Amino acid sequence: MIVTLKNDTIFRGWWGGLSFSSSDVKERDVLIEQVFEEDGKHPWVPTRRSVLIAAGEIRTIEFEPEKEDDDVKPK
């Protein structure tokens, strides 16, 4: 998944079983279980970080289906 914040910060991450999105109408926060780094030249590189993003900071959320040959999987 790719989350773009209102200040143009971008988080790339793995949306899996430990990820979470709030169902509370007042607070739609998102927890991405694993954050990846990306330099534009190589596949996403896994980090050991997770991130909790407050709903009010989010501009867009994009989801891409996993591909069989993706090297981008949580470790």
PyMOL CGO cylinders between C-alpha atoms (Angstrom):
from pymol import cmd
from pymol.cgo import CYLINDER

trace = [
    CYLINDER, 0.00, 0.00, 0.00, 1.01, 3.60, -0.50, 0.3, 1, 1, 1, 1, 1, 1,
    CYLINDER, 1.01, 3.60, -0.50, -0.21, 6.33, 1.84, 0.3, 1, 1, 1, 1, 1, 1,
    CYLINDER, -0.21, 6.33, 1.84, 0.31, 9.96, 0.88, 0.3, 1, 1, 1, 1, 1, 1,
    CYLINDER, 0.31, 9.96, 0.88, -0.07, 12.51, 3.64, 0.3, 1, 1, 1, 1, 1, 1,
    CYLINDER, -0.07, 12.51, 3.64, -1.39, 16.04, 3.29, 0.3, 1, 1, 1, 1, 1, 1,
    CYLINDER, -1.39, 16.04, 3.29, 2.20, 17.35, 3.60, 0.3, 1, 1, 1, 1, 1, 1,
    CYLINDER, 2.20, 17.35, 3.60, 3.25, 15.08, 0.67, 0.3, 1, 1, 1, 1, 1, 1,
    CYLINDER, 3.25, 15.08, 0.67, 5.12, 12.57, 2.85, 0.3, 1, 1, 1, 1, 1, 1,
    CYLINDER, 5.12, 12.57, 2.85, 4.73, 9.08, 1.38, 0.3, 1, 1, 1, 1, 1, 1,
    CYLINDER, 4.73, 9.08, 1.38, 4.67, 5.80, 3.31, 0.3, 1, 1, 1, 1, 1, 1,
    CYLINDER, 4.67, 5.80, 3.31, 4.99, 2.52, 1.45, 0.3, 1, 1, 1, 1, 1, 1,
    CYLINDER, 4.99, 2.52, 1.45, 3.97, -0.52, 3.39, 0.3, 1, 1, 1, 1, 1, 1,
    CYLINDER, 3.97, -0.52, 3.39, 2.72, -4.05, 3.64, 0.3, 1, 1, 1, 1, 1, 1,
    CYLINDER, 2.72, -4.05, 3.64, -0.98, -4.33, 4.50, 0.3, 1, 1, 1, 1, 1, 1,
    CYLINDER, -0.98, -4.33, 4.50, -1.22, -7.69, 6.25, 0.3, 1, 1, 1, 1, 1, 1,
    CYLINDER, -1.22, -7.69, 6.25, -2.74, -9.46, 9.21, 0.3, 1, 1, 1, 1, 1, 1,
    CYLINDER, -2.74, -9.46, 9.21, -1.10, -7.14, 11.75, 0.3, 1, 1, 1, 1, 1, 1,
    CYLINDER, -1.10, -7.14, 11.75, -2.19, -3.96, 9.94, 0.3, 1, 1, 1, 1, 1, 1,
    CYLINDER, -2.19, -3.96, 9.94, -5.26, -2.12, 11.19, 0.3, 1, 1, 1, 1, 1, 1,
    CYLINDER, -5.26, -2.12, 11.19, -7.73, 0.55, 10.18, 0.3, 1, 1, 1, 1, 1, 1,
    CYLINDER, -7.73, 0.55, 10.18, -10.12, 2.08, 12.66, 0.3, 1, 1, 1, 1, 1, 1,
    CYLINDER, -10.12, 2.08, 12.66, -13.83, 1.57, 12.15, 0.3, 1, 1, 1, 1, 1, 1,
    CYLINDER, -13.83, 1.57, 12.15, -14.70, 4.52, 14.40, 0.3, 1, 1, 1, 1, 1, 1,
    CYLINDER, -14.70, 4.52, 14.40, -16.34, 7.22, 12.27, 0.3, 1, 1, 1, 1, 1, 1,
    CYLINDER, -16.34, 7.22, 12.27, -14.58, 9.95, 14.28, 0.3, 1, 1, 1, 1, 1, 1,
    CYLINDER, -14.58, 9.95, 14.28, -11.10, 8.43, 14.03, 0.3, 1, 1, 1, 1, 1, 1,
    CYLINDER, -11.10, 8.43, 14.03, -10.10, 6.57, 10.85, 0.3, 1, 1, 1, 1, 1, 1,
    CYLINDER, -10.10, 6.57, 10.85, -6.47, 5.95, 11.80, 0.3, 1, 1, 1, 1, 1, 1,
    CYLINDER, -6.47, 5.95, 11.80, -4.36, 3.41, 9.91, 0.3, 1, 1, 1, 1, 1, 1,
    CYLINDER, -4.36, 3.41, 9.91, -1.59, 1.14, 11.24, 0.3, 1, 1, 1, 1, 1, 1,
    CYLINDER, -1.59, 1.14, 11.24, 0.76, -0.23, 8.58, 0.3, 1, 1, 1, 1, 1, 1,
    CYLINDER, 0.76, -0.23, 8.58, 2.49, -3.31, 9.95, 0.3, 1, 1, 1, 1, 1, 1,
    CYLINDER, 2.49, -3.31, 9.95, 5.69, -2.96, 7.92, 0.3, 1, 1, 1, 1, 1, 1,
    CYLINDER, 5.69, -2.96, 7.92, 7.13, 0.14, 6.26, 0.3, 1, 1, 1, 1, 1, 1,
    CYLINDER, 7.13, 0.14, 6.26, 9.31, -0.09, 3.15, 0.3, 1, 1, 1, 1, 1, 1,
    CYLINDER, 9.31, -0.09, 3.15, 11.86, 2.36, 1.74, 0.3, 1, 1, 1, 1, 1, 1,
    CYLINDER, 11.86, 2.36, 1.74, 12.01, 3.12, -1.97, 0.3, 1, 1, 1, 1, 1, 1,
    CYLINDER, 12.01, 3.12, -1.97, 14.65, 4.99, -3.94, 0.3, 1, 1, 1, 1, 1, 1,
    CYLINDER, 14.65, 4.99, -3.94, 13.08, 4.88, -7.41, 0.3, 1, 1, 1, 1, 1, 1,
    CYLINDER, 13.08, 4.88, -7.41, 15.76, 2.55, -8.77, 0.3, 1, 1, 1, 1, 1, 1,
    CYLINDER, 15.76, 2.55, -8.77, 15.33, -0.66, -6.78, 0.3, 1, 1, 1, 1, 1, 1,
    CYLINDER, 15.33, -0.66, -6.78, 12.46, -2.72, -5.39, 0.3, 1, 1, 1, 1, 1, 1,
    CYLINDER, 12.46, -2.72, -5.39, 11.04, -1.62, -2.08, 0.3, 1, 1, 1, 1, 1, 1,
    CYLINDER, 11.04, -1.62, -2.08, 13.40, -2.39, 0.79, 0.3, 1, 1, 1, 1, 1, 1,
    CYLINDER, 13.40, -2.39, 0.79, 11.80, -3.71, 4.01, 0.3, 1, 1, 1, 1, 1, 1,
    CYLINDER, 11.80, -3.71, 4.01, 12.48, -1.94, 7.28, 0.3, 1, 1, 1, 1, 1, 1,
    CYLINDER, 12.48, -1.94, 7.28, 11.82, -3.05, 10.84, 0.3, 1, 1, 1, 1, 1, 1,
    CYLINDER, 11.82, -3.05, 10.84, 9.33, -0.20, 11.33, 0.3, 1, 1, 1, 1, 1, 1,
    CYLINDER, 9.33, -0.20, 11.33, 5.56, 0.08, 11.56, 0.3, 1, 1, 1, 1, 1, 1,
    CYLINDER, 5.56, 0.08, 11.56, 3.65, 3.34, 11.41, 0.3, 1, 1, 1, 1, 1, 1,
    CYLINDER, 3.65, 3.34, 11.41, 0.39, 4.62, 12.87, 0.3, 1, 1, 1, 1, 1, 1,
    CYLINDER, 0.39, 4.62, 12.87, -1.07, 7.40, 10.74, 0.3, 1, 1, 1, 1, 1, 1,
    CYLINDER, -1.07, 7.40, 10.74, -3.82, 9.68, 12.04, 0.3, 1, 1, 1, 1, 1, 1,
    CYLINDER, -3.82, 9.68, 12.04, -6.78, 9.93, 9.68, 0.3, 1, 1, 1, 1, 1, 1,
    CYLINDER, -6.78, 9.93, 9.68, -6.62, 13.72, 9.57, 0.3, 1, 1, 1, 1, 1, 1,
    CYLINDER, -6.62, 13.72, 9.57, -3.13, 13.54, 8.03, 0.3, 1, 1, 1, 1, 1, 1,
    CYLINDER, -3.13, 13.54, 8.03, -4.04, 11.26, 5.10, 0.3, 1, 1, 1, 1, 1, 1,
    CYLINDER, -4.04, 11.26, 5.10, -4.57, 12.58, 1.58, 0.3, 1, 1, 1, 1, 1, 1,
    CYLINDER, -4.57, 12.58, 1.58, -4.72, 9.26, -0.30, 0.3, 1, 1, 1, 1, 1, 1,
    CYLINDER, -4.72, 9.26, -0.30, -4.37, 5.52, 0.24, 0.3, 1, 1, 1, 1, 1, 1,
    CYLINDER, -4.37, 5.52, 0.24, -3.50, 3.22, -2.67, 0.3, 1, 1, 1, 1, 1, 1,
    CYLINDER, -3.50, 3.22, -2.67, -3.57, -0.57, -2.65, 0.3, 1, 1, 1, 1, 1, 1,
    CYLINDER, -3.57, -0.57, -2.65, -1.83, -2.83, -5.15, 0.3, 1, 1, 1, 1, 1, 1,
    CYLINDER, -1.83, -2.83, -5.15, -2.43, -6.58, -5.29, 0.3, 1, 1, 1, 1, 1, 1,
    CYLINDER, -2.43, -6.58, -5.29, 0.51, -8.81, -4.49, 0.3, 1, 1, 1, 1, 1, 1,
    CYLINDER, 0.51, -8.81, -4.49, 2.16, -10.38, -7.52, 0.3, 1, 1, 1, 1, 1, 1,
    CYLINDER, 2.16, -10.38, -7.52, 3.62, -13.87, -7.55, 0.3, 1, 1, 1, 1, 1, 1,
    CYLINDER, 3.62, -13.87, -7.55, 7.11, -12.59, -8.43, 0.3, 1, 1, 1, 1, 1, 1,
    CYLINDER, 7.11, -12.59, -8.43, 7.14, -9.62, -6.02, 0.3, 1, 1, 1, 1, 1, 1,
    CYLINDER, 7.14, -9.62, -6.02, 10.29, -9.32, -3.96, 0.3, 1, 1, 1, 1, 1, 1,
    CYLINDER, 10.29, -9.32, -3.96, 8.39, -6.94, -1.69, 0.3, 1, 1, 1, 1, 1, 1,
    CYLINDER, 8.39, -6.94, -1.69, 7.15, -9.09, 1.15, 0.3, 1, 1, 1, 1, 1, 1,
    CYLINDER, 7.15, -9.09, 1.15, 7.46, -8.68, 4.90, 0.3, 1, 1, 1, 1, 1, 1,
    CYLINDER, 7.46, -8.68, 4.90, 10.44, -10.26, 6.57, 0.3, 1, 1, 1, 1, 1, 1,
]
cmd.load_cgo(trace, "trace")
